[in-house]
Amino acid sequence: MKTQSLLAAFIVLFVVASVTPVRAENPADFTVESALDSSRFQLSKHRGQIVVLHFLLKTECPYCLRYTHDYAALAETTPGVFHIFLKPDSDADIDVWASKLRSDDLKGVPVIYRDPNAKLADEFGIPDGYKFHGQTVHYPALVALGADGKELFRYVGKSNADRLSVAAFTAKLAEAVKQ
């Protein structure tokens, strides 16, 4: 019985630790530019709203496309929650990649912002070192920022297919906002 209790406690701690570590030293403000149009996103202009940063992998990744599509569909139904999709690729590569996001069930192609050389990923402490398509890239990650700009929670995947599902995100966000 004691062994089962310890195992259960370990499992809970492992799951919580993999989804919720919060960094105190995230940047207080940043601006990113779209790779698809002339729009810009500045964090400080969205105080009072929840901002979700999606750090996508560099290079072609079908999981990134599906993930971005699913979260873009969610964004269309959740006003006041801004989903910012970040890719460290060149504008031309992002344009080709984003063209594959066109879908009848989305109102349009979501804005994809540039994160040149994954600088913002570094500032948010997203680990790199993942080998993908012959390159070393940052791990896929999601960082949710509260209305005050402070981190609510994060999820860092262990591979290109390891992403926080929309259902898990929705539950985690509801829990974090309630606190």
C-alpha positions as CSV (number, residue, x, y, z in Angstrom):
1,M,0.0,0.0,0.0
2,K,2.8,2.4,0.9
3,T,4.6,1.6,-2.4
4,Q,1.4,2.3,-4.4
5,S,1.0,5.6,-2.6
6,L,4.6,6.6,-3.3
7,L,4.2,5.6,-6.9
8,A,1.0,7.6,-7.3
9,A,2.6,10.6,-5.7
10,F,5.6,10.3,-8.1
11,I,3.3,10.1,-11.1
12,V,1.4,13.2,-10.0
13,L,4.6,15.1,-9.4
14,F,6.0,14.0,-12.8
15,V,2.9,15.1,-14.7
16,V,2.6,18.4,-12.9
17,A,6.3,19.1,-13.3
18,S,6.3,18.5,-17.0
19,V,3.4,20.9,-17.6
20,T,3.7,23.7,-15.1
21,P,7.3,24.9,-14.4
22,V,7.1,28.7,-14.4
23,R,10.1,30.9,-15.1
24,A,10.4,34.2,-13.2
25,E,12.9,35.7,-15.7
26,N,10.8,35.7,-18.9
27,P,11.0,38.9,-20.9
28,A,8.6,41.6,-19.6
29,D,7.9,42.7,-23.1
30,F,8.7,41.8,-26.7
31,T,7.7,42.5,-30.2
32,V,7.5,40.0,-33.1
33,E,6.8,40.6,-36.7
34,S,4.7,38.6,-39.0
35,A,6.3,36.6,-41.8
36,L,3.1,36.8,-43.9
37,D,2.1,40.4,-43.7
38,S,3.1,43.7,-42.1
39,S,1.5,43.0,-38.7
40,R,3.4,43.1,-35.4
41,F,2.6,41.7,-32.0
42,Q,3.8,43.5,-28.9
43,L,3.1,41.8,-25.6
44,S,2.7,45.1,-23.6
45,K,-0.2,46.1,-25.9
46,H,-2.1,43.0,-24.8
47,R,-2.0,43.4,-21.0
48,G,-5.3,42.3,-19.6
49,Q,-5.6,39.4,-22.0
50,I,-4.2,35.9,-22.0
51,V,-1.4,35.4,-24.5
52,V,-0.3,31.9,-25.6
53,L,3.0,31.6,-27.3
54,H,3.4,28.5,-29.5
55,F,7.1,27.8,-30.3
56,L,7.0,25.8,-33.5
57,L,9.9,23.8,-34.9
58,K,12.2,25.0,-37.6
59,T,11.9,23.2,-40.9
60,E,9.0,21.3,-42.3
61,C,6.9,19.5,-39.7
62,P,3.5,18.0,-40.3
63,Y,2.8,17.9,-36.6
64,C,3.4,21.6,-36.4
65,L,0.9,22.1,-39.2
66,R,-1.8,20.0,-37.5
67,Y,-1.1,21.6,-34.1
68,T,-1.2,25.1,-35.5
69,H,-4.5,24.4,-37.3
70,D,-6.1,23.0,-34.2
71,Y,-5.0,26.0,-32.0
72,A,-6.0,28.5,-34.7
73,A,-9.5,26.9,-34.8
74,L,-9.6,27.3,-31.0
75,A,-8.4,30.9,-31.2
76,E,-11.4,31.7,-33.4
77,T,-13.8,30.6,-30.6
78,T,-12.0,32.1,-27.6
79,P,-11.9,35.9,-27.8
80,G,-9.5,37.5,-25.3
81,V,-7.0,34.7,-25.7
82,F,-4.3,35.5,-28.2
83,H,-2.4,32.6,-29.8
84,I,0.9,33.7,-31.2
85,F,2.6,31.1,-33.5
86,L,6.3,31.5,-33.7
87,K,8.7,29.9,-36.2
88,P,12.4,30.5,-36.5
89,D,12.5,29.9,-40.3
90,S,13.0,32.5,-43.1
91,D,10.0,34.5,-44.3
92,A,10.0,32.5,-47.6
93,D,10.0,29.1,-45.7
94,I,7.3,30.3,-43.4
95,D,5.2,31.5,-46.3
96,V,5.4,28.1,-48.0
97,W,4.7,26.3,-44.7
98,A,1.8,28.5,-43.8
99,S,0.2,28.1,-47.2
100,K,-0.5,24.5,-46.2
101,L,-2.7,25.8,-43.3
102,R,-5.4,27.0,-45.6
103,S,-8.6,25.1,-44.7
104,D,-12.3,25.4,-45.2
105,D,-12.9,25.2,-41.4
106,L,-10.6,28.2,-40.6
107,K,-11.6,31.8,-41.3
108,G,-8.1,32.4,-42.7
109,V,-4.5,31.5,-42.3
110,P,-3.3,32.3,-38.8
111,V,-0.6,34.9,-38.5
112,I,2.8,33.3,-38.2
113,Y,5.4,35.4,-36.5
114,R,9.1,35.3,-37.0
115,D,11.5,34.3,-34.2
116,P,14.8,34.8,-36.0
117,N,17.4,32.3,-34.8
118,A,14.9,31.3,-32.1
119,K,15.9,34.4,-30.0
120,L,12.6,34.6,-28.2
121,A,12.6,30.9,-27.6
122,D,16.0,31.4,-25.9
123,E,14.7,34.3,-23.9
124,F,11.8,32.1,-22.6
125,G,14.2,29.3,-21.7
126,I,12.9,26.8,-24.3
127,P,15.6,24.2,-24.5
128,D,17.3,23.4,-27.7
129,G,19.3,20.4,-28.7
130,Y,16.6,18.4,-30.4
131,K,17.8,16.7,-33.6
132,F,15.2,17.1,-36.4
133,H,15.7,16.8,-40.2
134,G,19.5,17.0,-39.8
135,Q,19.4,20.1,-37.7
136,T,19.6,20.9,-34.0
137,V,16.4,22.9,-33.1
138,H,14.5,24.0,-30.0
139,Y,11.9,21.6,-28.6
140,P,8.3,22.4,-29.4
141,A,6.7,24.4,-26.6
142,L,3.7,26.4,-25.4
143,V,3.9,29.2,-22.9
144,A,0.7,30.7,-21.5
145,L,0.9,34.2,-20.1
146,G,-1.7,35.7,-17.8
147,A,-3.4,39.1,-18.1
148,D,-0.5,40.6,-16.1
149,G,2.0,39.2,-18.6
150,K,3.3,36.6,-16.1
151,E,3.6,33.0,-17.0
152,L,0.7,30.8,-16.0
153,F,2.1,27.5,-17.2
154,R,4.2,26.0,-20.0
155,Y,4.5,22.7,-21.8
156,V,7.7,21.7,-23.5
157,G,7.5,18.6,-25.8
158,K,10.1,15.9,-26.0
159,S,9.8,15.4,-29.7
160,N,8.1,16.9,-32.8
161,A,5.0,14.8,-32.1
162,D,4.8,15.6,-28.4
163,R,2.4,18.5,-28.1
164,L,-0.2,19.7,-25.5
165,S,-3.6,18.8,-26.9
166,V,-6.3,21.4,-27.2
167,A,-8.4,19.6,-24.6
168,A,-5.5,19.4,-22.2
169,F,-4.6,23.1,-22.8
170,T,-8.2,24.2,-22.3
171,A,-8.4,22.3,-19.0
172,K,-5.0,23.6,-17.8
173,L,-5.9,27.2,-18.7
174,A,-9.2,27.0,-16.9
175,E,-7.4,25.7,-13.8
176,A,-4.7,28.4,-14.0
177,V,-7.1,31.3,-14.5
178,K,-9.3,30.0,-11.6
179,Q,-6.3,30.2,-9.1
